Amino acid sequence: MPRYAHNKAPTAVKRRYFELIRTGLSGSAAAQRVGVSLSCGSLWFIDAGSVNFIERPISPRYLSQDDRIEIADGLARGESVKVIAARIGKSYQSVYREIARNRKPDGCYQPWYAHNRAYLRRRRPKPRRLTVEADLREAVAGKLATKWSPEPPRVLCAPPKLGRMARCRSSTTRR
């Protein structure tokens, strides 16, 4: 059984280790299955921050863990961000943003840490706008009560710099 130093193991071995952890296997059992020491697996786990179980597959619109691994490998090889982006099929702006948002506090980009941070950020509860903004809720309810279609109340949400907004407000408010 081959043994690897935690920073020298092939990416495929690390990937398999985290897949086993996500299925519910203990750290020691996952490390043993992929052929690394318990301390090596523990260091990977600590570097990653934690591992959350992702219930359903992520949309192709988001970066997958494999994409993040490819980004980290490309950065380690010294490739440009545009080359990495072309290889994974994403825009280079997305890859730049990914690196900036999800790098570790020490400045290095670690794919498991990045994937976990992105997952946690995506899962936060987001309140509905009409629930939070009472003024907007009342304006929409009032317009719907007068048989307006949903389109005109949406204009009330537009930024004030738009001419259409100024016309809409001036026609509904008295000065």
N, C-alpha and C positions, 0 to 999 in steps of 0.2 A: 504494500500500500504506500503510495507516494506521500511524502510530507512536504509542506510548503511553509515558508515564512509568510506572515500575514500580509506583507507588502509585496511579495513576489508571486503569489498564486495567480494562475490564469483567471481571466475574467469569467470564463464559463464555470469555474469552480465556485467563485463567489456568488454568481447568479443562482446556481443550483442550491447553494447553502441557504440563501434568502427565500427561495421558492419553498424549500422544506420547512423553514421556520414559519412561513405564512400558512402552510397546511396544518400547523399545530404541533409539529415535532419539537422536542426540546432542543436547546442549543447544543448539548453534548451529543445527542443522537444525530442531529443534522451534521455536526462537525465530523463525527465518525463515518457517516455515510459518504461524505464527499472527500474524505481522506486528509483532513487537517486536524490539528490538535484542538483541544477545547479552548486553550488560551488564544489561539489564532482566531477561532470563530467568535470568541468573546470580544476580541479587539475589533473585528469587523462590525459586530453588533454595536459596540460603544461608538465607533466612528460614524455609524449610520444614525445614531441618535435613538432610534427605536424602529420597530417594524410594525406597521398596522396592517390588519387584514383588509384587503380591498375586495369587497363582496362581488362586485360586477366588473366586467372589463371596461376600461376607460375608452371613451370615444376616440377615434383616429384623429380628431381635431387637436387633442392634447398630446404632449410628449409622453411616450411610454417609458417604462424602466429601461427597455432595450435601447431606446433613443438616447436616454441619459447616459447609459454605459458607453455608447458609441461616442458621445460628446466627450466624456472623460478620457476615453482611449485616444481620441484625436488630439485633445489638449496635451496629454502626456507625450504624444509623438511630436508635438510642436507644429501641428497642422493649423492652417488658418481657419477661422470660424466659417468662412464662406465654403471652404472645401468640406468641412464637417456637415454643414447644412445641406449641401448638395447631396452628400452621401445618404443622409437620413430622410431626404425629401421634404424638408421644411425650409422656411425662409431664413436667411441669415440673421434678420432682425429678431426672429423668435429665439434663435440660438443665443444671440448676445443677451437678450432679456433673461433667458433661462439661467445663463451663467451668472449674471449680475444679481438676480433675485435669490438664487438657491445655493450660492457658495457658502462654505462653512465660515464661521467667524475668523478663522485664521487665514482666509483668502483662497484656500484650495477648493476645487470642485470635486465633490464626492457623489457619485450617482445615487446611492441608496439614501443618503442624507437629503439630497435634492428631491428625490421622488417622494419621500415622506413629508417634507415641508410643503410641496405642491399639493399633495393629497389632503393634508390638514387644512390648508388655506382654501381649497375648493369645497370642503365639507362644512365650513362654518355656517351657522344658521343666518339667513338673510331675511329680515322682515319685509313684508309687502309694503309698497309705497303708500297705498291708500290706508293701510292700518296705522302707519306712523304719522302721516301728515293729515291732521284733522281738517285744516283749511281746504286742502285739495279734495279730500273725501266729501266735504260738504258741497263744494263747487260742482263736483261730478254728479253727486246725488241730485242737486238742484236742477242741473241741465238735463239729466235723464228723466226727472219728474215732468219736465216741460216737453217731453218727447223728442229731445235731441238724440241723434245717433251717437255712438261712442266716439266718433271721429272729432267733432267740435270740442268736447271737454279735453281731449288729449292736447289740443292747441294751448290750453291753459298751462301745460307743463313746459312749454317752450321757453327758451331764454328770453329775457325782456328786450334784447337788442333787435329782435326780429320785428319787422314792420307789421306782420300779420298779428303778432301778439299785442302790439300797441292798439291796433284797430279793434281787436277782440275785447281788450280791457276797457277801452274808451266807450265801446258800445254797451257794455254791461254795467259799468260803474258811473255814478253821477259825481261830478265835482262841484 
